[in-house]
Amino acid sequence: MTIRFDDRVAIVTGAGQGLGRCYAQYLAERGAKVVVNDLGGGLDGSGSDSAPAEQVAAEIRAEGGEAVANFDSVSDRDGSASIVQAALDHYGRLDILINNAGILRDKMFSRMSLDDFEAVVDVHLLGAAYVTRAAFPVMRKQSYGRIVMTTSAAGLFGNLGQANYAAAKLGVVGLMNSLKIEGKKTNVKVNTVAPVADTRMGAKVFPDFFKAMIRPELVAAAVAYLASEQCEASGDVLVTAAGYFAKVQVVEGEGVAFDTESEITPEMVAARYGEISDMSRAMPHETAADSMKSLFAKVTSADGVKA
């Protein structure tokens, strides 16, 4: 079975270069009509330039595909709505949204200005939320949609000097976790990729020998699958790098339930912290409601606690 996107319309944000460019071209090669969105700013989000988005759209059209360029900023509410409207105006529908746009303003948290913190959150988290908010009702109304968010190892596990980026990138996962529930009845699937690729964001991070192994196009296969009609998953986070793909999941340990009819002291927590932090029997939860059910079962089974 070949995965194709004939008659599907996709938006790719931050598609003027790097991963976004690869996604837009890959989807177009397989039949999608693509809105190539890129503000064309610098890595830190400064400035704007229509050339990157125009060039990618032109390249797609030159190869026989369909694409239109868009230069709105995802971090602007009206601009985000205009990105979605561009898809509707040009192609009459919207099936796929890939939230890829991003900037970096790295600095140690104690020296990071709040402006730099907010700017990164505005693009990565609020930008993804704004564009998705405009797209979500369209997809729900047509009972079909595929949304792909972008997180990072920094958000999932932390990274030195990237508190703003990490906070935004884990926030995107929380957004996905709620939207997977809201979109379930109307066939709107929401998933997230955590890509590692040789782009301008990672230009100074990876050694030269490794860069050839993490070409941006190697990530496109995972994104295309998550954006396809064949994808039934929703709420998954996929790490993808150098041909490697793996699901990442938040899990909860078995934990310890103390008797709530007795005093619980910090000394008791300290004495059993090894058990509290033991992850050998950790389990995932599909939703917050499932987490609460698990919690209720544990605390009501503790010694001396009546169900």
Helices and strands as residue ranges (DSSP letters): E 9-12, H 18-29, E 33-37, H 51-62, E 66-70, H 77-91, E 96-98, G 109-111, H 114-121, I 122-126, H 127-141, E 145-150, H 153-157, H 163-182, G 184-186, E 188-195, G 200-202, H 208-211, G 212-214, H 217-226, E 237-241, E 244-248, E 251-252, H 266-271, H 273-276, E 283-284, H 288-300
